[in-house]
Amino acid sequence: MRAEAQASVDQINASTALLRRFLDWDRAHRRLEELNAKVEDPKLWDDPKAAQDVMRERRRLDEAIGATTAIERELADTLELMELADSEGDQALVDDAVKSLADLADRAERDKVAALLAGEADANNAYVEVNAGAGGTESQDWAEMLQRMYTRWAERHGMKVELIDHHAGEQAGIKSATILVKGENAYGNLKTESGVHRLVRISPYDANARRHTSFSSVWVYPEVDDDIDIEINESELRIDTYRASGAGGQHINTTDSAVRITHIPTNIVVQCQNQRSQHKNRAEAMKQLKARLYEAELTRREAEADASAANKTDIGWGHQIRSYVLQPYQLVKDLRTGVTSTSPGDVLDGDLDRFMAAALSQRVTGEKVEVEDVE
């Protein structure tokens, strides 16, 4: 078998194996049979909300099982056709089979990612908060590069991006920024980006052309749906108002319209300054606070449900999830998954999908990957 065909087969087998493992194949089939029986029960729609939950779970399981089965069946048929064509010396048919395997590998990767996005809030919109670390202008420029990368990724995937908060740096870049990404599975795709991102490059702000290392943190949390009720005690909040920064006309820069809310028990801080009135900024900041509290609750549930949670470590300032080197050649290496990519173009934007998929797969399997530092 050709090397490129074998590579596609290996990729397909890896994707289907991960899907089977994630679904717990036998349990998924039993659960689907149970859901089919519930759907046939005429009393199901006595409780519309419960019925919708059942139908949603049934549709997700049916699509995941069906997609995996279809890929495995198509792989077997293509390999059989390829073997037959090779025995008869039909080179054109062999070439078509190789191309079909490559297309099937791409489809298997897309189906794998779609099936893995089965978390409680994966389908929700997502807030993405970027904060520059220590390093002054260099880190602030890096933070703006990350914000631009996520914005371009979202727009390329047909999602809408709304700027919630923005604090510009003194010379260049940003000190912090928060964007709201609106689209299907926005949180599910972006949640693996939470953590610290490191950039190594020859600084354009250094007259001696020395290499600098910069850090920026990224925090991703889901927008809370109206169906989710989160109670917040007003006495546990500290609300500060301040004058908005940046361009915005006479009104926004002359009144204390920006709002910062601190949730004292958890020390969670959210802020908003993009709206023209203090009332609207406060409402948006409260939505962010509810989203942060909801994300914290989801993380707690996931830790309790995961038997191997004790072997995992939280990502902090000392645990970079991704490292970028932009000199002497453009290189990106994910320190968690070990995936490395080089590109002659904009590597930060162009390879983001690959890193998201790799990080999501590792998040599901819980397997640790031994990687080397890029420095």
C-alpha positions as CSV (number, residue, x, y, z in Angstrom):
1,M,0.0,0.0,0.0
2,R,1.2,3.5,-0.8
3,A,2.6,5.5,2.0
4,E,0.0,8.3,1.6
5,A,-2.8,5.7,1.6
6,Q,-1.4,4.0,4.7
7,A,-1.2,7.4,6.5
8,S,-4.8,8.1,5.7
9,V,-5.9,4.7,6.9
10,D,-3.9,5.2,10.2
11,Q,-5.6,8.6,10.7
12,I,-9.1,7.1,10.1
13,N,-8.5,4.2,12.5
14,A,-7.2,6.6,15.2
15,S,-10.2,8.8,14.8
16,T,-12.8,6.0,14.9
17,A,-10.9,4.4,17.9
18,L,-11.1,7.6,19.8
19,L,-14.8,8.0,19.0
20,R,-15.5,4.4,20.1
21,R,-13.6,5.0,23.3
22,F,-15.3,8.4,24.0
23,L,-18.8,7.0,23.3
24,D,-18.2,3.8,25.3
25,W,-19.5,1.9,22.3
26,D,-21.5,-0.9,23.9
27,R,-23.0,1.5,26.5
28,A,-23.9,4.0,23.8
29,H,-25.8,1.4,21.9
30,R,-27.7,0.3,25.0
31,R,-28.5,3.9,25.8
32,L,-29.7,4.6,22.3
33,E,-32.1,1.7,22.6
34,E,-33.4,3.1,25.8
35,L,-34.0,6.5,24.3
36,N,-35.7,5.0,21.3
37,A,-38.1,3.2,23.7
38,K,-38.8,6.5,25.5
39,V,-39.5,8.3,22.2
40,E,-42.2,5.7,21.4
41,D,-43.9,6.3,24.8
42,P,-46.9,8.6,24.2
43,K,-46.5,10.1,27.7
44,L,-43.1,11.5,26.8
45,W,-44.5,14.9,25.7
46,D,-46.4,15.4,28.9
47,D,-43.2,17.1,30.1
48,P,-42.0,19.1,27.0
49,K,-38.7,20.1,28.5
50,A,-37.8,16.5,29.5
51,A,-38.9,15.4,26.0
52,Q,-36.6,17.9,24.3
53,D,-33.7,16.7,26.4
54,V,-34.4,13.1,25.4
55,M,-34.7,14.0,21.7
56,R,-31.5,16.0,21.9
57,E,-29.5,13.2,23.5
58,R,-31.0,10.6,21.1
59,R,-30.1,12.7,18.1
60,R,-26.5,13.3,19.3
61,L,-26.0,9.6,20.0
62,D,-27.6,8.5,16.8
63,E,-25.5,10.9,14.7
64,A,-22.2,9.9,16.5
65,I,-22.9,6.2,16.1
66,G,-24.1,6.5,12.6
67,A,-21.1,8.6,11.5
68,T,-18.6,6.2,13.0
69,T,-20.3,3.2,11.5
70,A,-20.5,4.8,8.1
71,I,-16.8,5.8,8.1
72,E,-15.7,2.2,9.1
73,R,-17.9,0.7,6.4
74,E,-16.6,3.2,3.7
75,L,-13.0,2.5,4.8
76,A,-13.5,-1.3,4.3
77,D,-15.1,-0.8,0.9
78,T,-12.4,1.6,-0.3
79,L,-9.6,-0.8,0.8
80,E,-11.3,-3.7,-0.9
81,L,-11.7,-1.7,-4.1
82,M,-8.1,-0.5,-3.9
83,E,-6.8,-4.1,-3.5
84,L,-8.9,-5.3,-6.4
85,A,-7.7,-2.4,-8.7
86,D,-4.1,-3.1,-7.7
87,S,-4.4,-6.8,-8.5
88,E,-5.8,-5.9,-12.0
89,G,-3.2,-3.2,-12.6
90,D,-5.7,-0.4,-12.9
91,Q,-3.6,2.5,-11.8
92,A,-6.3,5.2,-12.4
93,L,-8.6,3.4,-10.0
94,V,-5.9,3.0,-7.4
95,D,-5.3,6.8,-7.6
96,D,-9.0,7.4,-7.1
97,A,-9.0,5.1,-4.1
98,V,-6.0,6.9,-2.5
99,K,-7.8,10.3,-3.0
100,S,-11.0,8.8,-1.5
101,L,-9.0,7.7,1.6
102,A,-7.6,11.2,2.0
103,D,-11.1,12.7,1.8
104,L,-12.4,10.1,4.2
105,A,-9.6,10.9,6.7
106,D,-10.6,14.6,6.6
107,R,-14.2,13.7,7.2
108,A,-13.3,11.4,10.0
109,E,-11.4,14.2,11.7
110,R,-14.3,16.6,11.4
111,D,-16.8,14.0,12.7
112,K,-14.5,13.2,15.6
113,V,-14.3,16.8,16.6
114,A,-18.1,17.2,16.3
115,A,-18.8,14.1,18.4
116,L,-16.3,15.2,21.1
117,L,-18.2,18.5,21.5
118,A,-20.9,16.8,23.6
119,G,-20.4,18.7,26.8
120,E,-23.2,20.5,28.6
121,A,-22.3,23.9,27.4
122,D,-20.2,23.1,24.3
123,A,-22.9,24.4,21.9
124,N,-23.1,27.8,23.7
125,N,-21.5,31.1,22.7
126,A,-18.2,31.8,24.3
127,Y,-16.5,34.7,26.1
128,V,-12.7,34.9,25.3
129,E,-10.7,37.0,27.7
130,V,-7.1,37.8,26.9
131,N,-4.7,39.4,29.4
132,A,-1.1,40.4,28.8
133,G,1.5,39.0,31.3
134,A,4.7,40.6,32.6
135,G,6.8,42.1,29.9
136,G,5.4,45.5,29.1
137,T,4.9,46.4,25.4
138,E,6.2,43.0,24.2
139,S,3.5,41.1,26.1
140,Q,0.8,43.6,25.3
141,D,1.6,43.2,21.6
142,W,1.4,39.4,22.0
143,A,-2.0,39.7,23.7
144,E,-3.3,41.7,20.8
145,M,-2.0,39.1,18.3
146,L,-3.9,36.4,20.2
147,Q,-7.1,38.5,20.3
148,R,-6.8,39.0,16.5
149,M,-6.1,35.3,16.0
150,Y,-9.3,34.3,17.8
151,T,-11.3,37.0,16.0
152,R,-10.1,35.9,12.6
153,W,-10.7,32.2,13.4
154,A,-14.3,32.9,14.4
155,E,-15.0,35.0,11.3
156,R,-13.5,32.3,9.1
157,H,-15.9,29.8,10.6
158,G,-18.9,32.0,10.0
159,M,-19.2,33.2,13.6
160,K,-19.9,36.7,14.9
161,V,-17.6,38.5,17.2
162,E,-18.6,41.2,19.6
163,L,-16.0,43.3,21.5
164,I,-17.0,43.5,25.2
165,D,-14.0,45.1,26.9
166,H,-10.8,46.6,25.6
167,H,-7.8,48.2,27.4
168,A,-5.1,49.4,25.1
169,G,-1.4,49.3,25.9
170,E,0.6,52.5,26.4
171,Q,2.7,52.0,23.2
172,A,1.2,49.1,21.4
173,G,-1.0,46.1,21.9
174,I,-3.5,45.6,24.6
175,K,-3.4,45.1,28.4
176,S,-6.6,43.1,28.3
177,A,-9.6,42.4,26.1
178,T,-12.8,40.4,26.2
179,I,-14.7,39.3,23.1
180,L,-18.0,37.3,22.7
181,V,-17.9,34.7,20.0
182,K,-21.4,33.8,18.8
183,G,-21.8,30.6,16.7
184,E,-22.5,26.9,16.8
185,N,-20.2,25.0,19.3
186,A,-18.2,28.2,19.9
187,Y,-17.4,27.3,23.5
188,G,-16.7,23.6,22.7
189,N,-14.1,24.6,20.1
190,L,-12.5,27.4,22.1
191,K,-12.5,25.9,25.7
192,T,-9.2,24.1,25.2
193,E,-7.5,27.5,24.6
194,S,-7.8,28.4,28.3
195,G,-4.3,28.7,29.8
196,V,-1.1,30.6,29.2
197,H,0.4,31.1,25.7
198,R,4.0,31.9,25.2
199,L,5.7,33.7,22.3
200,V,9.4,33.5,21.5
201,R,10.6,35.9,18.8
202,I,13.1,38.6,17.9
203,S,11.4,41.7,19.3
204,P,10.5,44.5,16.9
205,Y,10.7,46.8,19.8
206,D,14.3,46.0,20.7
207,A,16.9,48.1,18.9
208,N,19.5,45.4,19.6
209,A,17.3,42.7,17.9
210,R,17.4,40.4,20.9
211,R,15.1,37.4,21.4
212,H,12.3,38.0,23.9
213,T,9.8,35.6,25.6
214,S,6.3,36.9,26.2
215,F,3.3,35.5,28.1
216,S,-0.4,36.1,27.8
217,S,-3.2,34.3,29.5
218,V,-6.5,33.3,27.8
219,W,-9.7,32.5,29.7
220,V,-12.7,31.0,27.9
221,Y,-16.1,30.6,29.5
222,P,-19.6,29.9,28.0
223,E,-22.4,32.4,27.7
224,V,-25.2,31.4,30.0
225,D,-28.5,30.5,28.3
226,D,-31.8,31.9,29.6
227,D,-32.8,28.4,30.7
228,I,-30.0,28.2,33.2
229,D,-30.8,29.9,36.5
230,I,-27.9,31.2,38.4
231,E,-28.6,33.0,41.7
232,I,-26.2,35.8,42.8
233,N,-26.3,37.5,46.1
234,E,-26.0,41.2,45.6
235,S,-24.3,41.6,49.0
236,E,-21.4,39.5,47.7
237,L,-20.7,41.9,44.8
238,R,-18.4,44.9,44.7
239,I,-19.3,47.2,41.8
240,D,-16.9,49.9,40.7
241,T,-17.4,52.4,37.9
242,Y,-14.7,54.2,36.0
243,R,-14.1,56.2,32.8
244,A,-13.9,54.2,29.7
245,S,-10.6,54.2,27.7
246,G,-10.0,54.4,24.0
247,A,-12.0,56.0,21.2
248,G,-15.7,56.3,21.7
249,G,-16.8,59.9,21.2
250,Q,-17.5,62.7,23.7
251,H,-20.0,60.8,25.9
252,I,-18.2,57.6,26.5
253,N,-14.9,59.3,27.6
254,T,-16.4,61.9,29.8
255,T,-18.7,59.8,32.1
256,D,-18.0,56.9,34.4
257,S,-19.8,54.5,32.1
258,A,-17.5,51.5,32.4
259,V,-18.4,48.9,35.1
260,R,-16.2,46.4,37.0
261,I,-17.9,43.8,39.2
262,T,-16.0,41.7,41.7
263,H,-17.6,38.5,43.1
264,I,-16.1,38.5,46.6
265,P,-16.4,34.8,47.5
266,T,-14.7,33.6,44.4
267,N,-12.6,36.7,43.6
268,I,-13.9,36.6,40.0
269,V,-13.6,40.0,38.3
270,V,-15.5,41.0,35.2
271,Q,-15.7,44.3,33.4
272,C,-17.4,46.0,30.4
273,Q,-17.0,49.4,28.8
274,N,-18.2,48.9,25.2
275,Q,-21.7,50.2,25.8
276,R,-22.5,53.9,26.0
277,S,-24.5,53.7,29.2
278,Q,-23.5,52.5,32.7
279,H,-26.7,50.5,32.9
280,K,-26.0,48.5,29.8
281,N,-22.4,47.9,30.8
282,R,-23.5,46.6,34.2
283,A,-26.0,44.3,32.5
284,E,-23.3,42.9,30.2
285,A,-20.9,42.5,33.1
286,M,-23.5,40.6,35.1
287,K,-23.9,38.2,32.1
288,Q,-20.1,37.7,32.1
289,L,-20.1,37.0,35.9
290,K,-22.9,34.4,35.5
291,A,-20.9,32.8,32.7
292,R,-17.8,32.6,34.8
293,L,-19.6,31.1,37.7
294,Y,-21.3,28.6,35.4
295,E,-17.9,27.6,33.9
296,A,-16.5,27.1,37.4
297,E,-19.4,24.8,38.2
298,L,-18.9,22.8,35.0
299,T,-15.2,22.4,35.8
300,R,-16.1,21.2,39.3
301,R,-18.6,18.6,37.9
302,E,-16.0,17.4,35.3
303,A,-13.4,17.0,38.0
304,E,-15.8,15.0,40.2
305,A,-16.9,12.8,37.3
306,D,-13.4,12.1,36.0
307,A,-11.8,9.2,37.9
308,S,-8.3,10.4,36.8
309,A,-8.9,14.0,37.8
310,A,-6.4,13.6,40.6
311,N,-3.6,12.9,38.1
312,K,-4.3,16.2,36.2
313,T,-2.9,19.6,37.0
314,D,-4.6,22.9,36.5
315,I,-3.1,25.2,33.9
316,G,-1.4,28.1,35.6
317,W,1.2,30.7,34.8
318,G,3.8,27.9,35.1
319,H,2.0,25.5,32.7
320,Q,2.0,26.9,29.2
321,I,-0.4,25.1,26.9
322,R,1.1,26.4,23.7
323,S,4.5,27.9,22.7
324,Y,5.1,29.9,19.6
325,V,8.4,30.6,18.0
326,L,8.5,33.1,15.1
327,Q,12.3,33.2,14.4
328,P,14.4,32.0,12.6
329,Y,11.4,30.2,11.0
330,Q,7.7,30.2,11.9
331,L,7.0,27.3,14.3
332,V,4.1,26.5,16.6
333,K,4.3,23.8,19.2
334,D,1.6,22.8,21.6
335,L,3.4,21.8,24.8
336,R,0.4,19.6,26.0
337,T,-0.2,17.6,22.9
338,G,3.3,17.8,21.3
339,V,1.7,18.8,17.9
340,T,4.2,20.9,15.9
341,S,3.4,22.8,12.7
342,T,5.3,25.2,10.4
343,S,3.7,27.4,7.8
344,P,5.0,30.0,5.4
345,G,1.9,32.1,6.0
346,D,0.3,33.4,9.1
347,V,0.9,30.3,11.3
348,L,-1.0,31.6,14.3
349,D,-4.3,31.8,12.3
350,G,-3.8,29.1,9.8
351,D,-3.0,26.2,12.1
352,L,-5.4,27.0,15.0
353,D,-7.9,24.3,14.0
354,R,-5.3,21.6,14.2
355,F,-4.2,22.6,17.7
356,M,-7.8,22.9,18.9
357,A,-8.6,19.4,17.6
358,A,-5.4,17.9,19.2
359,A,-6.1,19.6,22.6
360,L,-9.7,18.5,22.6
361,S,-8.8,14.9,21.9
362,Q,-6.3,14.9,24.7
363,R,-8.8,16.5,27.0
364,V,-11.2,13.6,26.4
365,T,-8.7,10.8,26.6
366,G,-6.8,12.2,29.6
367,E,-3.6,10.8,28.3
368,K,-0.4,12.7,29.0
369,V,2.0,13.5,26.1
370,E,5.7,13.8,26.8
371,V,7.0,16.8,24.9
372,E,10.2,18.8,24.7
373,D,10.5,22.5,25.2
374,V,11.0,24.6,22.1
375,E,13.7,26.7,23.5
